[in-house]
């Protein structure tokens, strides 16, 4: 039986934005976002990434995609997406995969509308259309620079300026996805053939990243578009690393007349750490400052703390290497700009509620709780939920946390 196969071309080279397909939006590499969108589409049977880059291939595999090795000759600036797709179809045919419908996704579109994608597949499957592309409605008046740079109208008469409600819309390709009848695509060797349809998407999902400015815009939009505040988001991490000030505390400090500092922490957070330890999940506190408050809290929690760390990302990488824990399997919880390096390394960058805007943009998950108000417990609950989702439940009388007390 033929399959609906999503193919994501993702080459390693890029002039406008270096290593573009690995750049993160909402804490997730662009190629991974495309894989995730395809896997969330119930109409897609198989997800494939075609790439010439081993790092992209590793991320694609980690997120559940099959990988087709893309020849160097098809990975240069002059190579077309069609050539990569045709090569992928040949490789899949060699693997005995019968592709009936080809879903072409572009990793440079970070906000793919899965519902619209599903509808597009159904439109091709029903044979009402042979090719469908994602498009956004526009009523814009288009101009081009003519001879000598003078402006000339493209789609309208300059003497007639009808109101929006009196005009028929045009549709602009978003570049997000194309759904194609595979046999027709092979024959035409182009994404538009036969009866072409439009899958209309919202303007807020229509961003395509070709420049550094567009990448920054996508990062700023991600907190508004991604569902990263959902309370049921489980985090399947193998280790938890946190900042201290603004995470375990509310980022304030009390200083007495002798200069002795103290801070307020949450007993709920203490219980969360205890639950993580009982589940065998390593916990590390990383702090830029050296402060006896941090050391005392770490001792109370029974976890390791590394203080006075100028380069927190390097310290995190060293700690992970020492324990053989993949960075992709670490959840890092931060709140301010000195956490950005660590957030950019791990598979699960997490922000407390009310974090710095750049941290919110870098996070894959934004917690409901603020620092010092149960944020660590919130993260712990999500990590434990991610762990229990992939393991058999423990009998009640064997539960390892039955006698725990909150530090």
C-alpha positions in Angstrom: 0.0 0.0 0.0 1.3 3.4 -0.9 2.3 5.8 1.9 2.1 9.6 2.6 5.7 10.5 3.1 7.0 13.9 4.4 10.4 14.8 3.0 12.4 17.7 4.6 15.4 18.9 2.6 18.0 20.4 5.0 21.4 21.0 3.7 24.3 22.0 5.9 25.4 25.1 4.0 23.7 28.5 4.1 24.9 31.9 3.2 22.3 34.2 4.7 22.2 32.5 8.1 25.1 30.2 8.9 24.0 26.6 9.9 20.4 27.8 9.4 18.7 24.5 9.7 20.2 23.9 13.1 19.4 27.4 14.4 16.8 27.3 17.3 13.4 28.9 17.4 11.4 28.3 20.6 14.4 26.3 21.9 14.2 23.7 19.1 16.4 23.4 16.0 14.5 24.4 12.8 14.9 21.0 11.2 13.5 19.4 14.4 10.5 21.8 14.3 9.7 20.6 10.8 10.1 16.9 11.8 7.8 17.5 14.8 5.2 19.2 12.6 5.2 16.3 10.2 4.9 13.7 13.0 2.0 15.6 14.5 0.2 15.4 11.2 -2.0 12.3 11.4 -2.2 12.0 7.6 1.6 11.5 7.3 2.9 7.9 7.5 6.6 8.5 7.3 9.0 11.4 7.9 12.3 11.7 6.1 15.1 14.3 6.2 17.5 14.5 3.3 20.7 16.1 4.2 24.5 16.2 3.5 25.3 17.3 7.1 25.9 14.7 9.9 24.8 17.1 12.7 21.5 17.7 10.9 21.1 14.0 10.4 21.7 13.3 14.1 19.1 15.9 15.1 16.6 14.5 12.6 17.1 10.9 13.9 16.8 12.1 17.5 13.4 13.6 16.6 12.1 10.5 14.9 12.8 11.0 11.2 14.5 8.6 8.8 17.6 10.0 7.1 18.5 10.0 3.4 22.1 11.0 2.8 22.1 13.8 0.2 24.9 13.8 -2.3 27.2 16.8 -2.2 26.3 17.6 -5.9 22.7 18.1 -4.7 23.6 20.2 -1.6 25.2 23.3 -3.1 23.7 26.8 -3.5 22.6 26.1 -7.1 20.8 22.8 -6.3 17.1 22.9 -6.4 14.7 21.5 -3.8 13.2 19.4 -6.6 16.5 17.6 -7.2 16.8 16.7 -3.5 13.2 15.5 -3.5 13.7 13.3 -6.6 16.8 11.8 -5.1 15.0 11.1 -1.8 12.2 9.4 -3.8 14.8 7.2 -5.6 16.4 6.3 -2.2 13.0 5.4 -0.7 12.1 3.3 -3.7 15.4 1.4 -3.1 14.2 0.8 0.4 11.0 -0.7 -0.9 8.9 2.3 0.2 5.9 3.0 -2.1 5.4 6.8 -1.9 1.9 7.7 -3.1 1.8 11.3 -1.8 4.9 13.4 -1.2 4.7 16.1 1.5 7.5 18.6 1.0 8.2 20.5 4.2 10.7 23.4 4.5 12.6 23.6 7.8 13.0 27.4 7.2 9.3 27.8 8.0 9.2 27.4 11.8 5.4 27.7 12.3 3.9 25.0 10.1 0.1 24.8 10.4 -0.5 21.1 11.0 -4.3 21.3 10.5 -3.8 23.1 7.1 -1.2 20.4 6.2 -3.6 17.6 7.1 -6.4 19.2 4.9 -3.9 19.6 2.0 -3.1 15.9 2.2 -6.7 15.0 2.1 -7.3 17.3 -0.9 -4.6 15.4 -2.9 -5.7 12.0 -1.6 -9.2 12.7 -2.8 -7.8 13.4 -6.3 -9.4 16.8 -6.3 -6.0 18.4 -6.7 -2.6 17.1 -7.9 -0.5 19.7 -6.1 -1.3 21.9 -3.1 0.8 24.7 -1.5 0.5 26.7 1.7 -0.6 30.3 0.9 -1.5 33.4 2.8 -4.3 35.7 1.7 -3.1 39.2 0.6 -4.7 42.3 -0.7 -1.5 44.1 -1.1 -0.8 46.4 -4.1 2.5 45.1 -5.7 5.1 47.2 -7.4 8.4 46.6 -9.2 11.3 48.8 -10.1 11.2 49.4 -13.8 13.6 51.2 -16.1 15.9 53.5 -14.2 14.4 52.3 -10.9 11.1 54.0 -11.5 8.2 52.2 -9.7 5.7 50.4 -11.9 2.5 48.6 -10.7 2.4 44.8 -11.0 -1.1 43.7 -10.1 -3.3 46.8 -10.3 -4.1 49.9 -12.3 -2.7 53.0 -10.6 -5.8 54.9 -11.6 -8.2 52.6 -9.8 -7.8 52.0 -6.1 -10.7 49.8 -5.0 -11.4 49.2 -1.3 -10.3 46.0 0.2 -13.8 44.7 0.4 -14.2 45.3 -3.3 -11.2 43.3 -4.3 -10.5 39.6 -4.8 -7.5 38.4 -2.7 -4.3 37.0 -4.1 -2.4 34.3 -2.4 1.3 34.4 -1.5 3.2 31.2 -1.2 4.5 30.8 2.4 7.1 28.1 1.5 5.9 26.1 4.5 4.7 23.0 2.7 3.7 21.5 -0.6 1.7 18.3 -1.0 2.2 16.5 -4.3 1.0 13.4 -6.0 4.3 11.5 -6.2 3.9 10.0 -9.7 2.9 13.4 -11.1 5.9 15.0 -9.4 8.2 12.5 -10.9 6.8 13.1 -14.4 6.8 16.9 -14.1 10.0 17.1 -12.0 8.5 20.3 -10.6 6.3 21.0 -7.6 3.5 22.6 -9.6 1.6 20.4 -12.1 -1.9 19.3 -13.0 -4.6 20.8 -10.9 -3.0 23.1 -8.3 -4.7 24.0 -5.0 -4.1 26.4 -2.1 -4.1 25.5 1.5 -4.8 28.8 3.2 -2.9 29.5 6.4 -2.9 32.3 9.0 -0.4 35.2 8.4 1.1 34.5 11.8 2.4 31.1 10.6 3.6 32.4 7.2 7.1 33.5 8.2 10.0 32.0 6.2 13.5 32.4 7.5 16.1 33.6 5.0 17.9 36.3 6.9 19.2 36.9 10.4 16.4 39.5 11.0 13.8 36.9 10.1 15.4 34.4 12.5 15.3 37.0 15.3 11.7 37.8 14.5 10.8 34.1 14.6 12.4 33.8 18.0 10.4 36.7 19.3 7.2 35.3 17.9 7.7 31.8 19.2 6.4 32.5 22.8 3.2 33.8 21.3 2.6 31.0 18.7 4.0 27.9 20.3 2.0 26.2 23.0 4.8 26.3 25.5 2.7 27.2 28.6 0.6 24.0 28.5 0.6 22.4 31.9 0.7 18.9 30.6 3.9 19.3 28.7 6.1 16.4 29.9 9.9 16.7 29.7 11.6 13.3 29.0 15.0 14.4 30.4 17.8 12.3 32.0 19.2 15.2 34.1 18.2 18.6 35.5 20.5 21.6 35.7 19.4 24.9 37.2 20.6 28.4 37.8 20.2 29.5 41.4 19.3 33.2 41.8 15.9 33.8 40.2 15.2 30.1 39.9 15.5 28.6 43.4 14.9 32.1 44.7 12.8 35.1 43.7 16.0 36.9 42.7 16.1 39.0 45.8 18.5 38.7 48.8 18.3 39.8 52.4 21.4 41.4 53.9 21.8 42.0 57.6 23.9 44.7 59.4 26.9 42.4 59.3 26.7 41.8 55.5 25.4 38.3 55.9 23.1 37.3 53.0 20.1 35.1 53.1 17.4 34.2 50.6 13.9 32.7 50.6 13.4 29.3 49.0 10.4 27.1 48.4 9.9 23.9 50.3 7.9 22.7 47.3 11.0 23.0 45.2 12.8 21.0 47.8 10.3 18.2 47.5 10.7 18.4 43.7 14.4 17.9 43.9 13.9 15.0 46.4 11.6 13.3 43.9 14.1 13.7 41.1 16.9 12.2 43.3 14.6 9.3 44.3 14.0 8.6 40.6 17.8 8.5 39.9 17.8 11.8 37.9 21.0 13.8 38.5 20.5 17.4 39.6 23.1 20.2 39.3 23.0 23.8 40.4 25.2 26.2 38.3 25.9 29.7 39.7 28.0 32.5 38.3 28.6 33.9 41.8 30.2 32.2 44.8 27.9 32.4 47.7 27.5 30.4 50.9 23.7 30.5 50.5 24.1 28.4 47.3 26.4 25.9 49.0 24.1 25.6 52.0 21.0 25.1 49.8 22.8 22.5 47.7 23.8 20.6 50.8 20.3 20.6 52.1 19.0 19.3 48.8 21.7 16.7 48.6 22.8 17.9 45.1 26.0 19.1 43.5 26.6 22.9 43.0 29.3 24.5 40.9 29.8 28.2 41.8 31.9 31.0 40.5 31.5 29.7 37.0 32.4 32.4 34.4 31.5 30.2 31.4 28.3 28.3 32.5 27.9 26.6 29.1 31.5 25.2 29.3 30.9 24.0 32.9 27.6 22.3 31.8 29.3 20.6 28.9 32.1 19.3 31.2 29.6 18.1 33.8 27.6 16.2 31.2 30.7 14.7 29.6 31.8 13.4 33.1 28.6 11.6 33.5 28.1 10.5 30.0 24.7 12.3 29.7 23.8 13.6 26.2 23.1 17.4 26.2 20.0 16.6 24.2 18.7 14.8 27.3 19.2 17.6 29.8 16.7 20.1 31.0 18.2 23.4 32.0 16.1 25.9 34.0 17.1 29.6 33.8 15.8 33.1 34.1 18.3 35.7 32.9 20.8 36.4 30.1 23.7 34.6 31.7 21.7 31.4 31.2 21.4 31.8 27.4 24.6 29.8 26.6 23.3 26.8 28.6 19.8 27.1 27.1 21.3 26.9 23.7 23.2 23.7 24.4 20.5 21.4 25.9 17.6 19.6 24.4 15.2 21.0 26.9 15.8 24.7 27.6 13.2 25.8 30.2 12.4 29.3 31.5 10.7 30.3 34.7 7.6 32.5 34.5 8.6 36.2 34.2 12.1 35.4 32.9 14.1 37.9 30.7 12.5 38.2 27.2 15.6 36.7 25.6 15.3 33.7 27.9 11.6 33.3 27.1 12.5 33.4 23.4 15.2 30.7 23.9 13.0 28.4 25.9 11.3 25.3 24.7 9.0 25.3 27.7 7.9 28.2 29.9 6.8 27.2 33.3 3.7 28.4 35.1 5.7 29.2 38.3 8.2 32.0 38.9 11.6 31.6 40.6 11.3 30.9 44.3 7.6 30.1 43.9 7.7 26.5 42.9 9.4 26.7 39.5 11.8 23.9 40.3 8.9 21.7 41.5 7.1 22.5 38.3 10.0 21.3 36.3 10.5 18.3 38.4 6.9 17.2 38.0 7.3 17.5 34.2 10.5 15.6 34.1 9.0 12.8 36.3 6.0 12.7 34.0 8.3 12.3 31.0 10.0 9.5 32.8 6.8 7.6 33.8 5.5 8.0 30.2 8.2 5.6 29.0 8.5 3.2 32.0 6.1 0.8 33.6 4.2 2.1 36.7 5.6 1.2 40.1 3.3 -0.6 42.5 2.0 1.6 45.3 3.7 -0.3 48.1 7.0 -0.1 46.2 6.8 3.6 45.4 10.3 5.1 46.1 8.9 8.5 47.2 6.5 7.3 49.8 8.5 8.4 52.8 10.2 11.6 51.4 10.1 14.9 53.2 10.6 18.3 51.6 14.0 19.7 52.4 
